[in-house]
Amino acid sequence: MDKRIIEFRRQLNARLDPRRYEHSLSVSFTSIALAMRYGYDINKAELAGLLHDCAKCYSDETLIKQCGINGVELSEEEQQVKVTIHARYGAWLAKHQYHIQDEDVLSAIRYHTTGRPGMSLLEKIVFTADFIEPRREKAKRLPELRILAFENLDQTVYEILYDSLQYLKEQGGRIDSMTQKAFAYYQNKEREKA
């Protein structure tokens, strides 16, 4: 185990509300399980899963302000789709407050909400773990996706993106273009298999 994990847990427990902290623990444990399944470094998976929501203790307005203060550039679209900003600032926070230097870990934090075309294995692990972790219960196809995650990670990423886009369309929510690009990428990969 990475020796920093215990200290990071202590800090996150003090900063995040109890439900968000429990979610972060669940994502880290689910990331470990997926890393074991797919032959990835479990320490890096645990670290990225644990810190993926490290910026969730801030309001949207504070996140935008902190991004400006710390030179984290936000596009106009990112400022409109506020639900994604915590991931962007979280990667900065992980690097500067938690002293994470591993670019794959930082990228997994950065893209855990939207995904992106051509995700690394760690990015797919954290993206998936965030959606399927045991404390999640609202997504329609969770039991199916939890099984699929341990059988075919790329297909799971595609299905999560599909479900997320459908949900946002039904709710009338704004859709981040990165999520749309990620979906198109993984949809093409699924079509190529057929």
One Martini backbone bead per residue (centre of mass of N, CA, C, O) as a GRO file, in nm:
protein
  194
    1MET     BB    1   0.098   0.035   0.020
    2ASP     BB    2   0.062   0.353   0.010
    3LYS     BB    3   0.171   0.558   0.266
    4ARG     BB    4  -0.037   0.805   0.200
    5ILE     BB    5  -0.328   0.701   0.234
    6ILE     BB    6  -0.392   0.748   0.534
    7GLU     BB    7  -0.356   1.057   0.521
    8PHE     BB    8  -0.564   1.108   0.297
    9ARG     BB    9  -0.803   1.001   0.453
   10ARG     BB   10  -0.792   1.201   0.684
   11GLN     BB   11  -0.827   1.457   0.512
   12LEU     BB   12  -1.093   1.380   0.369
   13ASN     BB   13  -1.263   1.336   0.627
   14ALA     BB   14  -1.236   1.646   0.707
   15ARG     BB   15  -1.357   1.772   0.420
   16LEU     BB   16  -1.577   1.575   0.371
   17ASP     BB   17  -1.857   1.447   0.355
   18PRO     BB   18  -1.954   1.143   0.457
   19ARG     BB   19  -2.065   1.042   0.181
   20ARG     BB   20  -1.818   1.125   0.008
   21TYR     BB   21  -1.611   0.963   0.160
   22GLU     BB   22  -1.738   0.684   0.117
   23HIS     BB   23  -1.726   0.701  -0.187
   24SER     BB   24  -1.417   0.722  -0.209
   25LEU     BB   25  -1.359   0.450  -0.084
   26SER     BB   26  -1.525   0.281  -0.286
   27VAL     BB   27  -1.365   0.365  -0.536
   28SER     BB   28  -1.092   0.259  -0.441
   29PHE     BB   29  -1.180  -0.041  -0.408
   30THR     BB   30  -1.288  -0.079  -0.697
   31SER     BB   31  -1.022  -0.006  -0.835
   32ILE     BB   32  -0.864  -0.240  -0.722
   33ALA     BB   33  -1.035  -0.468  -0.841
   34LEU     BB   34  -0.993  -0.383  -1.139
   35ALA     BB   35  -0.686  -0.395  -1.135
   36MET     BB   36  -0.666  -0.694  -1.079
   37ARG     BB   37  -0.825  -0.790  -1.330
   38TYR     BB   38  -0.630  -0.594  -1.544
   39GLY     BB   39  -0.324  -0.559  -1.444
   40TYR     BB   40  -0.293  -0.322  -1.241
   41ASP     BB   41  -0.187  -0.086  -1.034
   42ILE     BB   42  -0.316  -0.073  -0.716
   43ASN     BB   43  -0.198   0.189  -0.599
   44LYS     BB   44  -0.289   0.383  -0.823
   45ALA     BB   45  -0.588   0.312  -0.809
   46GLU     BB   46  -0.636   0.393  -0.517
   47LEU     BB   47  -0.544   0.686  -0.538
   48ALA     BB   48  -0.740   0.781  -0.762
   49GLY     BB   49  -1.002   0.694  -0.621
   50LEU     BB   50  -0.969   0.861  -0.361
   51LEU     BB   51  -0.909   1.157  -0.521
   52HIS     BB   52  -1.138   1.217  -0.734
   53ASP     BB   53  -1.314   1.406  -0.498
   54CYS     BB   54  -1.129   1.633  -0.351
   55ALA     BB   55  -1.321   1.892  -0.469
   56LYS     BB   56  -1.624   1.838  -0.335
   57CYS     BB   57  -1.608   2.070  -0.096
   58TYR     BB   58  -1.695   2.266  -0.321
   59SER     BB   59  -1.837   2.500  -0.473
   60ASP     BB   60  -1.885   2.615  -0.782
   61GLU     BB   61  -1.787   2.904  -0.726
   62THR     BB   62  -1.523   2.822  -0.587
   63LEU     BB   63  -1.403   2.662  -0.817
   64ILE     BB   64  -1.387   2.891  -1.019
   65LYS     BB   65  -1.211   3.071  -0.845
   66GLN     BB   66  -0.973   2.871  -0.800
   67CYS     BB   67  -0.901   2.837  -1.090
   68GLY     BB   68  -0.824   3.133  -1.137
   69ILE     BB   69  -0.605   3.159  -0.915
   70ASN     BB   70  -0.447   2.873  -1.027
   71GLY     BB   71  -0.458   2.848  -1.354
   72VAL     BB   72  -0.731   2.699  -1.430
   73GLU     BB   73  -0.856   2.643  -1.723
   74LEU     BB   74  -1.180   2.744  -1.845
   75SER     BB   75  -1.418   2.693  -2.033
   76GLU     BB   76  -1.721   2.794  -2.116
   77GLU     BB   77  -1.845   2.514  -2.093
   78GLU     BB   78  -1.738   2.439  -1.810
   79GLN     BB   79  -1.895   2.677  -1.673
   80GLN     BB   80  -2.179   2.548  -1.752
   81VAL     BB   81  -2.070   2.251  -1.662
   82LYS     BB   82  -2.020   2.226  -1.334
   83VAL     BB   83  -1.995   1.911  -1.267
   84THR     BB   84  -1.685   1.903  -1.392
   85ILE     BB   85  -1.489   2.091  -1.222
   86HIS     BB   86  -1.388   1.906  -0.989
   87ALA     BB   87  -1.198   1.743  -1.173
   88ARG     BB   88  -1.013   1.964  -1.267
   89TYR     BB   89  -0.934   2.069  -0.980
   90GLY     BB   90  -0.856   1.796  -0.856
   91ALA     BB   91  -0.594   1.760  -1.018
   92TRP     BB   92  -0.458   2.008  -0.903
   93LEU     BB   93  -0.482   1.930  -0.602
   94ALA     BB   94  -0.328   1.664  -0.617
   95LYS     BB   95  -0.062   1.801  -0.702
   96HIS     BB   96  -0.043   2.054  -0.481
   97GLN     BB   97  -0.150   1.910  -0.205
   98TYR     BB   98  -0.074   1.584  -0.253
   99HIS     BB   99   0.178   1.539  -0.447
  100ILE     BB  100   0.103   1.441  -0.733
  101GLN     BB  101   0.296   1.320  -1.030
  102ASP     BB  102   0.119   1.123  -1.171
  103GLU     BB  103  -0.035   1.154  -1.473
  104ASP     BB  104  -0.240   0.918  -1.465
  105VAL     BB  105  -0.375   0.998  -1.203
  106LEU     BB  106  -0.454   1.287  -1.285
  107SER     BB  107  -0.623   1.200  -1.534
  108ALA     BB  108  -0.829   1.027  -1.383
  109ILE     BB  109  -0.943   1.265  -1.230
  110ARG     BB  110  -1.012   1.457  -1.468
  111TYR     BB  111  -1.199   1.206  -1.630
  112HIS     BB  112  -1.424   1.076  -1.431
  113THR     BB  113  -1.683   1.227  -1.557
  114THR     BB  114  -1.645   1.233  -1.892
  115GLY     BB  115  -1.421   1.133  -2.015
  116ARG     BB  116  -1.239   1.001  -2.311
  117PRO     BB  117  -1.069   0.954  -2.570
  118GLY     BB  118  -0.850   0.706  -2.516
  119MET     BB  119  -0.828   0.576  -2.252
  120SER     BB  120  -0.677   0.470  -2.001
  121LEU     BB  121  -0.685   0.226  -1.781
  122LEU     BB  122  -0.715   0.407  -1.531
  123GLU     BB  123  -0.942   0.583  -1.636
  124LYS     BB  124  -1.145   0.349  -1.670
  125ILE     BB  125  -1.146   0.253  -1.380
  126VAL     BB  126  -1.244   0.516  -1.239
  127PHE     BB  127  -1.492   0.572  -1.409
  128THR     BB  128  -1.628   0.301  -1.332
  129ALA     BB  129  -1.610   0.304  -1.021
  130ASP     BB  130  -1.786   0.561  -0.986
  131PHE     BB  131  -2.050   0.411  -1.099
  132ILE     BB  132  -2.034   0.102  -0.939
  133GLU     BB  133  -2.023   0.144  -0.666
  134PRO     BB  134  -2.191   0.020  -0.385
  135ARG     BB  135  -2.340   0.312  -0.312
  136ARG     BB  136  -2.473   0.294  -0.563
  137GLU     BB  137  -2.847   0.315  -0.684
  138LYS     BB  138  -2.980   0.485  -0.944
  139ALA     BB  139  -2.900   0.331  -1.172
  140LYS     BB  140  -3.058   0.116  -1.384
  141ARG     BB  141  -2.786  -0.093  -1.469
  142LEU     BB  142  -2.596  -0.184  -1.234
  143PRO     BB  143  -2.583  -0.496  -1.220
  144GLU     BB  144  -2.484  -0.529  -1.513
  145LEU     BB  145  -2.230  -0.338  -1.496
  146ARG     BB  146  -2.082  -0.485  -1.267
  147ILE     BB  147  -2.027  -0.736  -1.434
  148LEU     BB  148  -1.905  -0.616  -1.696
  149ALA     BB  149  -1.649  -0.480  -1.566
  150PHE     BB  150  -1.516  -0.790  -1.537
  151GLU     BB  151  -1.524  -0.850  -1.866
  152ASN     BB  152  -1.561  -0.540  -2.016
  153LEU     BB  153  -1.440  -0.229  -2.007
  154ASP     BB  154  -1.509  -0.087  -2.274
  155GLN     BB  155  -1.810  -0.154  -2.271
  156THR     BB  156  -1.869  -0.016  -2.005
  157VAL     BB  157  -1.794   0.266  -2.087
  158TYR     BB  158  -2.003   0.285  -2.309
  159GLU     BB  159  -2.258   0.232  -2.129
  160ILE     BB  160  -2.216   0.469  -1.938
  161LEU     BB  161  -2.224   0.689  -2.149
  162TYR     BB  162  -2.500   0.625  -2.256
  163ASP     BB  163  -2.659   0.654  -1.990
  164SER     BB  164  -2.571   0.945  -1.929
  165LEU     BB  165  -2.689   1.076  -2.184
  166GLN     BB  166  -2.979   0.987  -2.139
  167TYR     BB  167  -3.022   1.123  -1.869
  168LEU     BB  168  -2.959   1.416  -1.960
  169LYS     BB  169  -3.185   1.429  -2.169
  170GLU     BB  170  -3.424   1.370  -1.977
  171GLN     BB  171  -3.337   1.620  -1.776
  172GLY     BB  172  -3.211   1.867  -1.948
  173GLY     BB  173  -2.914   1.862  -1.946
  174ARG     BB  174  -2.601   1.941  -1.978
  175ILE     BB  175  -2.357   1.855  -2.231
  176ASP     BB  176  -2.052   1.749  -2.254
  177SER     BB  177  -1.832   1.721  -2.516
  178MET     BB  178  -1.646   1.502  -2.399
  179THR     BB  179  -1.865   1.291  -2.363
  180GLN     BB  180  -1.940   1.277  -2.663
  181LYS     BB  181  -1.658   1.194  -2.765
  182ALA     BB  182  -1.632   0.940  -2.599
  183PHE     BB  183  -1.879   0.798  -2.707
  184ALA     BB  184  -1.796   0.792  -3.007
  185TYR     BB  185  -1.542   0.628  -2.966
  186TYR     BB  186  -1.677   0.373  -2.821
  187GLN     BB  187  -1.881   0.319  -3.040
  188ASN     BB  188  -1.677   0.254  -3.263
  189LYS     BB  189  -1.545   0.016  -3.116
  190GLU     BB  190  -1.805  -0.157  -3.104
  191ARG     BB  191  -1.854  -0.168  -3.414
  192GLU     BB  192  -1.581  -0.307  -3.490
  193LYS     BB  193  -1.654  -0.580  -3.343
  194ALA     BB  194  -1.925  -0.656  -3.519
   0.00000   0.00000   0.00000
